[in-house]
Amino acid sequence: MKQLVLASNNPGKIREIGAILAPLKIEVIPQSHFNIPEAEEPHGTFIENALAKARHAAAGSGLPALADDSGICVDVLDGAPGVHSARFAGEPKSDQRNNQRLLELLVRSDNRKAHYYCVIVLLLHADDPQPLIAEGEWHGEVLRAPRGSGGFGYDPLFLDPLLGQTGAELPMEQKNRISHRGKALALLVQRLGTAR
């Protein structure tokens, strides 16, 4: 596999995934290159949404497709925003408004525990009956105010308590090693070595 289409138009995801897959000499092409619109994500689970996105991108491009579905799950909110993380504050998508909504919901809560979750799906073609699936988690807590200028999504609010830094304060290489997406991609890379 020399090329694959990435079922995302998110510049942050494209950078992270491209950097992690670069050593495999796989060219990661965003679906926008093929004028593929974003897939619907109507499902209640990360895995179903990732599969839907990968099938959509593979069908539109004719290439193997990689999709992830990920989000932040906050303990005191029963796992919300979860699969709705990207559109938590409604349309159009806005990281700033999503972060603000999360802060508003947690304003009276001392329980700030949360984790990022990511599932990655790789399909060789749109009708592939054996997708490669990998998942990862990153545990931390939600701060009361944003810190840092890197990353994307909820990274400015998400503190890794072991490092004392938010996802937005970490250098990309370090974040790629410890994040939910980094862990899932590392597992996927392992599985690619033993796949069909």
Backbone torsions as a table, in degrees:
resi	resn	phi	psi	omega
1	MET	NA	115.0	-178.2
2	LYS	-100.8	-25.0	-179.1
3	GLN	-136.3	151.6	167.8
4	LEU	-147.3	154.3	178.1
5	VAL	-95.8	135.1	177.9
6	LEU	-96.4	121.3	-176.9
7	ALA	-79.9	63.2	178.3
8	SER	-161.5	150.7	171.5
9	ASN	-115.0	9.9	-178.0
10	ASN	-77.6	114.6	-176.9
11	PRO	-58.8	-35.6	178.8
12	GLY	-63.9	-45.0	178.3
13	LYS	-65.1	-41.9	-179.0
14	ILE	-59.6	-43.9	178.9
15	ARG	-63.5	-50.0	-176.7
16	GLU	-61.7	-49.5	-176.2
17	ILE	-68.1	-42.0	178.0
18	GLY	-59.2	-41.6	-179.7
19	ALA	-65.8	-40.4	-177.1
20	ILE	-72.6	-34.5	-178.4
21	LEU	-88.1	-8.9	-177.5
22	ALA	-53.7	-42.8	-179.7
23	PRO	-62.0	-20.7	179.5
24	LEU	-82.9	-2.6	-179.0
25	LYS	60.7	34.8	175.0
26	ILE	-103.3	123.1	177.9
27	GLU	-79.0	122.9	179.7
28	VAL	-98.0	116.9	-177.2
29	ILE	-111.6	122.4	179.0
30	PRO	-66.5	149.1	-177.2
31	GLN	-61.6	-23.3	179.0
32	SER	-62.4	-26.5	177.3
33	HIS	-59.7	-29.2	-179.3
34	PHE	-101.8	10.9	-176.6
35	ASN	57.1	34.4	177.5
36	ILE	-87.5	120.5	177.9
37	PRO	-71.9	163.8	177.5
38	GLU	-62.6	141.9	178.6
39	ALA	-76.8	156.2	171.4
40	GLU	-66.5	146.8	177.0
41	GLU	-128.3	70.3	-172.5
42	PRO	-86.6	-4.2	-168.6
43	HIS	-85.4	160.4	-178.5
44	GLY	-90.9	-2.4	179.7
45	THR	-127.0	151.9	179.0
46	PHE	-61.2	-42.3	-175.7
47	ILE	-63.7	-42.7	-179.6
48	GLU	-65.1	-40.8	178.9
49	ASN	-66.3	-40.8	178.9
50	ALA	-63.0	-42.9	177.9
51	LEU	-61.9	-43.9	-179.9
52	ALA	-61.1	-42.9	-179.2
53	LYS	-67.1	-41.8	180.0
54	ALA	-65.3	-43.4	179.1
55	ARG	-62.2	-42.1	179.9
56	HIS	-61.2	-46.3	-178.5
57	ALA	-69.6	-39.8	178.5
58	ALA	-65.0	-42.1	-180.0
59	ALA	-64.8	-38.3	-177.3
60	GLY	-78.4	-21.4	-175.1
61	SER	-111.4	-23.6	-174.0
62	GLY	76.1	7.9	-179.7
63	LEU	-109.7	163.1	167.0
64	PRO	-56.1	147.6	-175.7
65	ALA	-129.5	140.7	175.9
66	LEU	-118.7	131.7	177.0
67	ALA	-135.5	147.0	170.5
68	ASP	-125.5	152.8	167.6
69	ASP	-129.4	129.8	-173.9
70	SER	-149.5	163.9	178.2
71	GLY	-177.2	177.9	178.5
72	ILE	-102.5	136.3	-179.3
73	CYS	-119.8	117.2	-174.5
74	VAL	-102.6	125.8	-173.9
75	ASP	-54.1	-51.4	-173.4
76	VAL	-70.7	-14.4	177.5
77	LEU	-101.0	20.2	179.7
78	ASP	55.8	37.4	176.9
79	GLY	92.2	-6.4	176.2
80	ALA	-73.1	156.2	0.7
81	PRO	-72.8	-17.5	174.2
82	GLY	53.3	-127.7	-177.1
83	VAL	-66.5	-11.8	179.6
84	HIS	-97.9	14.3	-174.2
85	SER	-55.7	-42.6	-175.1
86	ALA	-70.5	-26.8	-176.8
87	ARG	-121.6	30.3	-173.9
88	PHE	-58.6	-35.8	-179.9
89	ALA	-98.9	14.4	178.0
90	GLY	92.9	-172.2	-179.6
91	GLU	-95.3	151.7	-11.6
92	PRO	-69.6	159.4	-180.0
93	LYS	-57.1	138.3	179.1
94	SER	-153.3	115.7	177.3
95	ASP	-58.5	-42.4	-177.0
96	GLN	-63.0	-46.3	-179.9
97	ARG	-68.7	-36.0	176.9
98	ASN	-62.2	-45.1	179.2
99	ASN	-62.8	-41.4	179.6
100	GLN	-63.6	-42.1	179.3
101	ARG	-63.3	-42.6	179.0
102	LEU	-61.0	-44.4	178.8
103	LEU	-61.1	-40.5	179.3
104	GLU	-62.9	-41.6	-178.9
105	LEU	-69.1	-26.9	-176.6
106	LEU	-100.8	5.4	-171.2
107	VAL	-56.6	-33.6	-178.1
108	ARG	-102.1	7.6	-175.0
109	SER	-101.9	132.0	172.7
110	ASP	-88.4	-18.3	176.3
111	ASN	-82.6	105.1	-176.3
112	ARG	-109.0	10.1	-176.4
113	LYS	-64.7	139.5	-179.4
114	ALA	-156.9	164.4	171.2
115	HIS	-145.4	147.5	168.8
116	TYR	-85.6	143.7	176.2
117	TYR	-130.7	142.0	178.9
118	CYS	-140.5	134.5	168.8
119	VAL	-122.1	134.1	180.0
120	ILE	-117.6	136.3	-179.3
121	VAL	-123.9	133.7	174.5
122	LEU	-121.5	122.7	176.4
123	LEU	-113.7	136.6	175.8
124	LEU	-74.9	-28.0	176.0
125	HIS	-157.9	169.2	-171.7
126	ALA	-59.7	-30.5	-177.8
127	ASP	-103.2	17.6	-179.4
128	ASP	-57.3	117.9	-178.8
129	PRO	-82.7	-7.3	-177.3
130	GLN	-125.5	71.1	179.1
131	PRO	-65.4	145.3	169.1
132	LEU	-82.5	130.3	-175.6
133	ILE	-128.7	133.9	177.0
134	ALA	-140.4	148.3	-179.9
135	GLU	-136.8	159.7	178.9
136	GLY	-152.5	155.0	177.8
137	GLU	-131.1	152.6	177.3
138	TRP	-137.8	114.1	-173.5
139	HIS	-97.7	141.8	179.8
140	GLY	-170.4	-147.0	179.5
141	GLU	-148.4	160.3	-178.5
142	VAL	-94.7	123.8	177.8
143	LEU	-74.2	171.3	177.8
144	ARG	-90.8	-10.4	177.9
145	ALA	-152.0	147.8	-178.2
146	PRO	-68.3	150.4	175.2
147	ARG	-140.0	135.2	174.5
148	GLY	97.5	161.4	-176.2
149	SER	-122.1	0.1	179.5
150	GLY	-95.1	-168.2	176.6
151	GLY	64.2	-161.5	179.4
152	PHE	-160.8	177.5	179.6
153	GLY	64.2	-129.2	-176.9
154	TYR	-91.7	9.1	-175.4
155	ASP	-53.3	-38.4	-179.7
156	PRO	-66.0	-19.6	-179.8
157	LEU	-100.9	-14.3	-171.8
158	PHE	-93.9	110.2	-177.9
159	LEU	-96.3	128.3	168.8
160	ASP	-86.7	107.5	-172.7
161	PRO	-66.6	-25.3	178.9
162	LEU	-70.1	-35.3	-178.8
163	LEU	-94.5	-20.7	-176.7
164	GLY	71.3	20.6	-179.4
165	GLN	-129.3	153.7	174.7
166	THR	-85.1	166.6	174.7
167	GLY	-59.4	-26.4	-179.8
168	ALA	-84.2	-9.8	178.8
169	GLU	-99.0	-15.6	-176.2
170	LEU	-80.2	141.0	170.3
171	PRO	-61.4	147.5	-174.6
172	MET	-56.4	-40.4	-177.7
173	GLU	-62.1	-41.4	-180.0
174	GLN	-70.0	-43.4	178.7
175	LYS	-59.7	-41.5	-178.9
176	ASN	-62.6	-24.5	179.4
177	ARG	-81.1	-32.2	-170.8
178	ILE	-111.3	-12.4	-174.7
179	SER	-75.3	165.4	175.5
180	HIS	-55.6	-45.4	-179.5
181	ARG	-70.1	-39.5	178.0
182	GLY	-61.7	-43.1	178.7
183	LYS	-65.4	-43.1	179.9
184	ALA	-64.8	-41.6	179.4
185	LEU	-67.2	-38.2	177.4
186	ALA	-61.1	-41.5	177.7
187	LEU	-65.7	-40.4	178.4
188	LEU	-62.9	-42.3	178.5
189	VAL	-60.2	-42.8	175.3
190	GLN	-57.3	-47.5	-176.1
191	ARG	-68.3	-31.2	177.4
192	LEU	-61.7	-32.2	179.7
193	GLY	-69.2	-21.1	-178.4
194	THR	-116.6	7.5	-175.4
195	ALA	-76.4	167.6	179.8
196	ARG	-33.6	NA	NA
